[in-house]
Amino acid sequence: YLVANKENLLFIFWFVVITIFILKNLIIGVIAYFEGKLLLRLSFNNANRLYKYYLSRPYIFHLLTNNSIIARNIVVENQSIKLSISNYLYLFKEFFILLGIFLILIFADYRITIILTFIFSLIAVGYYMLIKNDLNFKSKQQQEIRGLQFKFVSEAFGSIKDILILLKEDYILKIFKEKNKIFENNHFFLHIT
């Protein structure tokens, strides 16, 4: 009788674990689907609005504005906005997961949970204060360099005949590589912080 009871408990335990695992993955899949649809719709609508905006500007605006800036705003900056929104959604999801863990820990031992929450909050605030200036600087620099990259690519291939005739390929490549290195280093920093 005891062996059968242990087998039943083990079966129930594994059934509950597998069910929770399947439900968790279904919920994550549904959230990912709706998040993707939201980002798709936002990016699509934003690009269309920007394109319409630039098409409706007067001719003098286009004479005074570099075409690579317009193209960058429509294509590259739109994707940056999409990535930023995606990061905020990720932060929102993580907040609710952390809240759930916090509530479970509060019920387990509220004193230790409050002490650990205070310590981790101090560490998080300290980390943010430590990187805040670098983060702002590198974000602004990232946007400027992304614009310069787009400008260099547009100008280089727009005047490829002159570059080839004047043998300026190495010079143009050197400038692009310098800016691209800064861009990628900033991207790495922004990714890990």
trRosetta pair geometry for C-beta under 8 A, 3 or more apart (Angstrom, degrees):
i j d omega theta_ij theta_ji phi_ij phi_ji
1 4 5.9 -57 -150 37 30 110
1 5 6.3 31 152 -21 64 109
2 5 5.5 -55 -145 37 33 114
2 6 6.3 34 155 -20 66 103
3 6 5.8 -52 -148 35 31 110
3 7 6.4 31 152 -18 63 106
4 7 5.6 -54 -148 37 32 112
4 8 6.4 34 152 -20 64 104
5 8 5.7 -52 -149 35 31 113
5 9 6.5 32 152 -18 64 104
6 9 5.7 -53 -147 37 33 111
6 10 6.2 33 153 -19 65 107
7 10 5.6 -53 -144 39 31 112
7 11 6.2 34 154 -20 64 106
8 11 5.6 -53 -146 37 30 112
8 12 6.2 30 155 -18 65 106
9 12 5.7 -54 -145 38 30 110
9 13 6.2 35 153 -23 65 106
10 13 5.6 -50 -145 34 30 114
10 14 6.4 24 158 -11 64 107
11 14 6.1 -59 -147 42 28 105
11 15 6.1 30 154 -22 64 110
12 15 5.6 -55 -144 37 29 115
12 16 6.3 30 156 -20 65 105
13 16 6.0 -58 -151 35 27 108
13 17 6.4 24 154 -17 64 108
14 17 5.6 -52 -142 38 34 112
14 18 6.1 30 160 -15 67 107
15 18 6.1 -56 -144 41 26 107
15 19 6.1 28 155 -20 63 111
16 19 5.7 -57 -144 39 27 112
16 20 6.2 28 157 -19 64 106
17 20 5.9 -55 -148 36 27 109
17 21 6.3 29 153 -20 63 108
18 21 5.5 -53 -147 37 32 115
18 22 6.3 31 155 -18 66 106
19 22 5.9 -55 -146 38 29 108
19 23 6.2 27 156 -16 65 109
20 23 5.8 -57 -144 41 29 110
20 24 6.1 34 155 -24 65 107
21 24 5.8 -53 -146 33 27 113
21 25 6.5 20 157 -12 62 107
22 25 6.0 -59 -149 40 29 107
22 26 6.3 31 153 -20 65 107
23 26 5.6 -54 -146 37 32 112
23 27 6.2 32 156 -19 66 106
24 27 5.9 -58 -151 37 28 110
24 28 6.3 27 152 -17 65 107
25 28 5.5 -50 -142 39 34 112
25 29 6.2 38 155 -21 65 105
26 29 5.6 -55 -147 37 30 113
26 30 6.3 28 155 -18 65 105
27 30 5.8 -53 -146 37 30 109
27 31 6.3 30 155 -17 64 107
28 31 5.8 -56 -146 39 29 111
28 32 6.1 31 155 -20 65 108
29 32 5.7 -54 -144 37 29 111
29 33 6.3 32 155 -22 64 105
30 33 5.7 -52 -149 33 31 113
30 34 6.5 20 158 -9 65 106
31 34 6.2 -61 -147 43 29 102
31 35 6.0 31 155 -20 66 111
31 93 7.1 101 169 -109 146 131
32 35 5.6 -55 -141 40 28 113
32 36 6.1 32 157 -21 63 107
33 36 5.9 -58 -151 36 26 111
33 37 6.4 24 153 -17 63 106
34 37 5.5 -49 -143 37 35 112
34 38 6.2 39 154 -21 65 104
35 38 5.7 -54 -149 35 30 113
35 39 6.3 26 155 -14 64 107
35 86 7.4 91 168 -127 112 77
35 89 5.6 137 -138 156 116 153
36 39 5.8 -57 -145 40 30 108
36 40 6.1 34 155 -22 65 108
37 40 5.6 -54 -145 36 29 115
37 41 6.3 27 157 -17 64 107
38 41 6.0 -58 -148 38 27 108
38 42 6.2 24 156 -16 64 110
38 89 7.8 140 84 -89 138 150
39 42 5.7 -55 -142 40 31 110
39 43 6.0 27 161 -16 66 110
39 82 5.5 87 -168 -159 100 96
39 85 6.3 166 -110 95 88 121
39 86 5.9 29 -101 -74 140 95
39 89 7.9 -97 -61 0 108 153
40 43 6.1 -60 -144 40 24 107
40 44 6.0 22 159 -18 63 113
41 44 5.8 -56 -141 39 26 111
41 45 6.1 19 163 -12 64 112
42 45 6.2 -61 -143 42 24 105
42 46 6.0 22 160 -18 63 113
42 81 7.8 -131 140 123 113 108
42 82 6.6 154 95 -105 108 80
42 85 6.3 -39 103 65 162 174
43 46 5.9 -57 -141 39 25 110
43 47 6.3 24 161 -17 63 108
43 78 6.0 102 -153 160 79 102
43 79 7.2 43 -137 -95 123 50
43 81 7.5 160 -102 83 74 98
43 82 4.4 16 -83 -85 115 128
44 47 6.1 -59 -149 36 24 107
44 48 6.4 21 155 -15 62 110
45 48 5.7 -58 -147 39 31 111
45 49 6.2 31 156 -20 66 107
46 49 5.8 -53 -146 36 30 111
46 50 6.3 28 156 -16 64 106
46 78 5.4 162 108 -137 115 101
46 81 6.4 -123 157 85 169 147
46 82 7.9 -160 44 -59 143 88
47 50 5.8 -55 -146 38 30 110
47 51 6.2 31 155 -20 65 109
47 74 5.9 78 -148 -173 79 77
47 75 7.6 52 -126 -90 115 41
47 78 4.8 52 -78 -144 86 164
48 51 5.7 -55 -144 37 30 112
48 52 6.2 29 157 -17 65 108
49 52 5.8 -56 -146 39 29 110
49 53 6.1 35 153 -25 64 106
50 53 5.5 -52 -146 32 31 116
50 54 6.4 23 159 -12 65 105
50 73 6.0 -159 -169 130 137 99
50 74 4.9 179 112 -106 127 73
50 78 6.6 -126 12 -72 151 117
51 54 6.2 -58 -149 39 28 104
51 55 6.3 26 154 -17 64 110
51 74 5.6 74 -72 -131 78 129
52 55 5.7 -58 -145 39 30 111
52 56 6.2 20 159 -14 65 112
53 56 6.2 -69 -151 39 24 104
53 57 7.1 40 150 -42 61 95
54 57 5.7 -33 -155 1 39 118
54 70 5.2 109 -139 -153 149 118
54 73 7.8 142 -60 79 133 126
54 74 7.0 -71 3 -62 145 118
57 61 3.9 -84 159 72 121 154
57 62 6.4 138 97 -44 114 84
57 65 8.0 6 124 16 159 145
58 61 5.2 111 63 -4 68 101
58 62 7.9 -141 104 1 44 86
59 62 5.8 -59 -159 37 41 108
59 63 6.5 42 146 -21 71 104
60 63 5.5 -51 -150 34 37 115
60 64 6.3 24 156 -9 68 111
61 64 6.1 -69 -150 45 27 101
61 65 5.8 3 161 -4 68 122
62 65 6.0 -62 -124 48 29 99
62 67 7.7 35 -161 -82 86 82
65 69 6.1 -109 179 64 92 125
65 70 6.2 84 134 -46 123 106
66 69 4.6 90 73 -3 93 104
66 70 7.5 -168 96 -4 53 82
66 151 6.6 3 153 -115 144 109
67 70 5.5 -53 -154 36 42 112
67 71 6.2 40 151 -17 72 106
67 154 6.8 -167 92 178 97 151
68 71 5.5 -52 -143 41 35 111
68 72 6.0 41 154 -24 66 105
68 147 7.4 114 127 -172 101 70
68 150 5.0 156 180 124 103 93
68 151 4.2 134 107 -98 157 60
68 153 7.8 143 -133 61 125 78
68 154 4.1 -156 -90 27 112 153
68 155 7.1 -49 -46 -34 145 84
69 72 5.6 -51 -145 36 29 113
69 73 6.4 31 155 -20 63 105
69 147 6.3 21 -109 -152 73 113
69 150 8.0 132 -81 94 32 127
69 151 7.5 17 -54 -77 68 102
70 73 5.9 -55 -150 34 29 110
70 74 6.5 21 156 -14 64 108
71 74 5.9 -59 -147 39 31 107
71 75 5.9 -4 168 9 69 115
71 150 6.4 -171 92 174 104 129
71 154 6.8 141 45 -80 148 139
72 75 6.6 -72 -133 52 22 87
72 76 4.8 -32 -160 35 67 121
72 77 6.2 68 142 -19 74 98
72 146 6.7 135 -157 129 122 92
72 147 5.2 87 169 -114 173 69
72 150 4.3 159 -81 63 107 168
72 151 7.7 -31 -42 -44 133 73
73 76 7.6 -19 -56 53 12 80
73 77 4.9 -20 -136 30 44 134
73 78 7.5 76 155 -33 46 84
74 77 7.7 62 12 45 14 93
74 78 6.2 -8 170 -20 32 127
75 78 6.3 -84 -165 32 9 111
75 79 6.9 -1 156 -11 54 109
76 79 5.9 -61 -157 35 32 108
76 80 6.5 32 149 -20 66 105
76 146 5.6 175 156 163 146 123
76 150 6.2 -119 -15 -64 147 139
77 80 5.2 -48 -147 34 40 117
77 81 6.5 45 152 -22 67 98
77 143 7.6 49 -103 -139 99 99
77 146 7.9 137 -68 111 72 139
78 81 5.8 -49 -152 32 32 112
78 82 6.6 35 148 -19 62 104
79 82 5.3 -49 -149 35 37 117
79 83 6.4 39 152 -20 66 103
80 83 5.6 -52 -148 36 33 112
80 84 6.4 35 152 -21 65 104
80 143 7.6 79 -151 -101 173 89
80 146 7.8 107 -58 115 137 177
81 84 5.6 -52 -149 35 32 113
81 85 6.4 31 154 -17 65 104
82 85 5.9 -55 -149 37 30 109
82 86 6.3 33 151 -21 63 107
83 86 5.4 -53 -147 36 32 116
83 87 6.4 35 153 -21 65 103
84 87 5.7 -53 -151 34 32 112
84 88 6.6 31 152 -17 65 103
85 88 5.6 -53 -149 37 35 111
85 89 6.4 37 151 -19 66 104
86 89 5.7 -53 -149 36 32 112
86 90 6.4 35 150 -21 64 105
87 90 5.5 -51 -148 35 34 115
87 91 6.4 36 151 -19 65 104
88 91 5.5 -50 -147 36 34 114
88 92 6.3 41 151 -24 64 103
89 92 5.4 -50 -148 33 33 116
89 93 6.5 34 153 -18 65 102
90 93 5.8 -53 -150 36 32 110
90 94 6.3 29 153 -16 65 109
91 94 5.7 -56 -144 40 30 111
91 95 6.3 40 153 -28 64 102
92 95 5.7 -50 -152 26 28 115
92 96 7.0 22 153 -12 60 102
93 96 6.1 -60 -157 37 33 106
93 97 6.5 31 149 -17 67 106
94 97 5.5 -52 -146 37 37 112
94 98 6.1 37 154 -19 68 106
95 98 5.7 -57 -148 40 29 111
95 99 6.2 33 151 -23 64 106
96 99 5.3 -46 -142 34 35 116
96 100 6.5 40 155 -21 63 101
97 100 5.7 -53 -153 33 32 112
97 101 6.5 29 151 -15 65 105
98 101 5.7 -53 -147 39 34 110
98 102 6.1 39 152 -24 66 107
99 102 5.5 -52 -145 36 30 116
99 103 6.4 31 155 -20 64 104
100 103 5.9 -53 -148 34 30 109
100 104 6.6 29 153 -17 63 105
101 104 5.7 -56 -151 36 33 111
101 105 6.2 28 153 -15 67 109
102 105 5.8 -60 -147 41 29 109
102 106 6.2 37 153 -27 66 103
102 113 6.8 118 -157 -173 66 121
102 117 6.9 64 -130 -92 112 125
103 106 5.5 -45 -145 28 32 116
103 107 6.8 29 156 -14 61 102
104 107 6.1 -60 -158 36 31 107
104 108 6.5 28 147 -20 65 109
105 108 5.3 -54 -145 36 38 113
105 109 7.1 -46 179 50 70 68
105 112 7.7 -105 175 91 105 93
105 113 4.2 144 131 -105 106 122
105 116 7.8 -75 161 60 150 135
106 110 5.0 35 -161 -105 65 82
106 113 5.1 -136 -83 94 52 166
107 110 7.7 44 -66 -61 14 87
108 113 7.3 120 62 -50 89 122
109 112 4.5 25 115 28 119 111
109 113 6.1 152 90 -20 66 93
110 113 5.5 -60 -144 41 32 116
110 114 6.2 33 160 -22 69 105
111 114 6.1 -56 -150 33 27 107
111 115 6.5 23 155 -14 63 108
112 115 5.7 -56 -147 39 33 111
112 116 6.1 29 156 -15 68 110
113 116 6.0 -58 -143 41 27 107
113 117 6.1 31 156 -23 64 109
114 117 5.7 -52 -143 36 28 114
114 118 6.4 32 155 -21 62 105
115 118 5.8 -55 -153 34 29 112
115 119 6.5 26 153 -16 64 107
116 119 5.7 -54 -145 38 34 110
116 120 6.1 27 159 -12 68 109
117 120 6.1 -58 -142 43 27 105
117 121 6.1 31 156 -23 63 110
118 121 5.7 -56 -146 35 26 113
118 122 6.6 28 155 -19 62 104
119 122 5.9 -55 -153 34 30 111
119 123 6.6 28 151 -16 64 106
120 123 5.5 -51 -146 38 36 113
120 124 6.2 38 154 -21 67 105
121 124 5.7 -53 -144 37 31 111
121 125 6.2 28 158 -16 66 106
122 125 6.0 -55 -143 39 28 107
122 126 6.1 30 156 -19 63 110
123 126 5.7 -57 -147 39 28 113
123 127 6.2 29 155 -20 64 107
124 127 5.7 -54 -147 36 29 112
124 128 6.4 28 155 -18 64 106
125 128 5.7 -54 -148 37 31 112
125 129 6.3 30 155 -18 65 107
126 129 5.8 -56 -145 38 29 109
126 130 6.2 33 154 -24 64 109
127 130 5.6 -56 -149 33 29 115
127 131 6.5 -2 164 4 65 110
128 131 6.6 -75 -144 49 26 89
128 132 5.8 49 159 -59 67 99
129 132 5.8 -28 -135 -6 27 121
131 134 5.2 -68 -160 52 62 111
131 135 5.2 68 142 -33 89 107
131 193 5.4 -177 169 -147 157 135
132 135 5.7 -59 -146 35 25 114
132 136 6.5 21 159 -15 63 106
133 136 5.9 -54 -148 37 31 108
133 137 6.2 27 156 -16 65 110
134 137 5.8 -59 -144 41 30 110
134 138 5.9 21 162 -13 68 113
134 189 7.3 -104 150 168 115 137
134 193 8.0 179 97 -82 112 163
135 138 6.2 -58 -138 42 23 104
135 139 6.2 27 159 -23 61 110
135 190 7.2 109 -139 -110 76 76
135 193 6.1 -142 -93 114 108 155
136 139 5.8 -57 -147 33 26 112
136 140 6.6 20 159 -13 63 106
137 140 6.2 -62 -153 38 28 105
137 141 6.1 24 154 -15 66 113
138 141 5.4 -54 -139 43 33 113
138 142 5.9 46 155 -32 65 103
138 186 4.6 176 -170 -144 101 99
138 189 5.5 -81 -168 89 167 135
138 190 6.1 -162 119 -59 124 96
139 142 5.5 -48 -148 28 28 117
139 143 6.9 27 154 -17 60 101
139 190 6.7 110 -83 -103 75 128
140 143 5.9 -53 -155 32 34 109
140 144 6.6 30 151 -15 65 106
141 144 5.7 -57 -149 39 34 110
141 145 6.1 28 157 -16 69 110
141 182 7.1 -97 154 158 118 117
141 186 5.9 -153 94 -102 109 152
142 145 6.0 -59 -144 40 26 106
142 146 6.2 30 156 -23 63 107
142 183 6.6 101 -137 -136 68 68
142 186 4.6 -164 -81 129 96 141
142 187 6.8 120 -129 -67 122 67
142 190 6.7 5 -64 -33 156 147
143 146 5.7 -52 -146 33 29 113
143 147 6.6 30 154 -18 61 105
144 147 5.8 -58 -157 35 31 111
144 148 6.5 28 149 -17 66 106
145 148 5.4 -51 -145 38 38 112
145 149 6.2 44 153 -24 67 100
145 179 5.3 175 -156 -172 97 93
145 182 5.5 -146 -114 97 155 112
145 183 4.6 -162 125 -77 132 92
145 186 7.2 140 36 23 146 146
146 149 5.7 -48 -148 32 31 114
146 150 6.6 30 153 -16 62 105
146 183 6.4 119 -70 -128 65 124
147 150 5.8 -56 -150 38 31 109
147 151 6.2 33 151 -21 65 108
148 151 5.4 -54 -145 38 33 115
148 152 6.2 35 155 -21 67 104
148 179 5.3 -124 105 -148 123 151
149 152 5.8 -53 -147 35 29 110
149 153 6.4 26 156 -16 64 106
149 176 7.0 87 -130 -145 73 81
149 179 5.7 -172 -73 123 81 125
149 180 6.4 96 -109 -81 120 76
149 183 6.3 9 -47 -54 139 158
150 153 5.9 -54 -147 37 30 110
150 154 6.2 28 155 -17 65 109
151 154 5.8 -58 -146 39 28 109
151 155 6.0 18 161 -12 66 112
152 155 6.0 -59 -139 43 25 104
152 156 5.8 25 163 -22 64 113
152 172 7.2 153 -171 -169 103 88
152 175 6.4 -167 -126 111 138 111
152 176 5.1 171 138 -92 149 91
152 179 6.9 159 -11 45 150 150
153 156 6.0 -56 -139 36 23 109
153 157 6.3 2 169 1 61 111
153 176 7.6 91 -65 -121 71 127
154 157 6.7 -73 -147 47 20 93
154 158 5.7 20 158 -22 63 119
155 158 5.5 -58 -137 39 27 113
155 159 6.2 -13 172 16 65 108
156 159 6.9 -82 -147 54 19 79
156 160 6.7 55 151 -81 61 73
156 163 6.3 33 -156 -53 73 159
156 172 5.2 122 -115 -177 119 140
156 176 7.5 -17 -42 -59 154 132
157 160 5.3 7 -142 -51 41 112
159 162 4.5 -27 170 35 100 117
159 163 6.0 109 113 -25 83 93
160 163 5.5 -56 -146 37 35 114
160 164 6.2 32 158 -18 69 107
161 164 6.1 -59 -150 38 27 107
161 165 6.3 22 155 -16 64 110
162 165 5.8 -57 -142 39 30 109
162 166 5.9 10 165 -2 68 115
162 168 7.8 -5 126 29 76 127
163 166 6.4 -66 -139 50 22 97
163 168 4.8 -99 -148 65 70 99
163 169 6.0 98 156 -73 105 61
163 172 5.9 -13 -140 -20 132 149
164 167 7.5 23 -176 -76 30 41
164 169 7.0 41 -96 -56 55 105
167 170 8.0 3 159 14 75 95
168 171 4.7 -53 -166 44 78 119
168 172 5.6 78 133 -23 91 100
169 172 6.0 -62 -149 40 28 107
169 173 6.0 26 156 -18 66 112
170 173 5.6 -57 -143 40 29 112
170 174 6.2 36 156 -27 65 105
171 174 5.8 -51 -149 29 28 113
171 175 6.8 26 154 -15 61 103
172 175 6.0 -55 -153 35 32 110
172 176 6.4 29 152 -15 65 109
173 176 5.7 -58 -147 40 32 111
173 177 6.1 34 155 -22 67 107
174 177 5.8 -54 -145 35 28 111
174 178 6.5 31 156 -22 62 104
175 178 5.9 -54 -152 31 30 112
175 179 6.6 18 156 -8 64 108
176 179 6.1 -64 -151 43 31 104
176 180 5.8 29 155 -21 68 114
177 180 5.6 -57 -138 40 28 112
177 181 6.2 34 159 -26 65 103
178 181 6.0 -54 -152 29 26 110
178 182 6.9 21 152 -12 60 104
179 182 5.8 -54 -153 37 36 110
179 183 6.2 38 150 -22 67 108
180 183 5.4 -52 -146 37 34 116
180 184 6.2 29 158 -16 67 106
181 184 6.0 -56 -144 39 28 105
181 185 6.3 28 157 -17 63 108
182 185 5.9 -58 -146 39 28 110
182 186 6.2 27 156 -17 64 109
183 186 5.9 -60 -151 39 26 109
183 187 6.2 28 152 -22 64 109
184 187 5.4 -50 -143 35 33 116
184 188 6.4 39 154 -22 64 102
185 188 5.7 -51 -151 33 31 113
185 189 6.5 32 151 -18 64 104
186 189 5.6 -54 -149 36 34 112
186 190 6.1 30 155 -16 68 108
187 190 5.8 -55 -143 40 29 109
187 191 6.1 33 154 -24 63 110
188 191 5.6 -57 -147 34 28 114
188 192 6.5 10 162 -7 65 109
189 192 6.4 -67 -147 41 26 97
189 193 6.3 14 162 -14 65 115
190 193 6.3 -61 -139 38 26 104
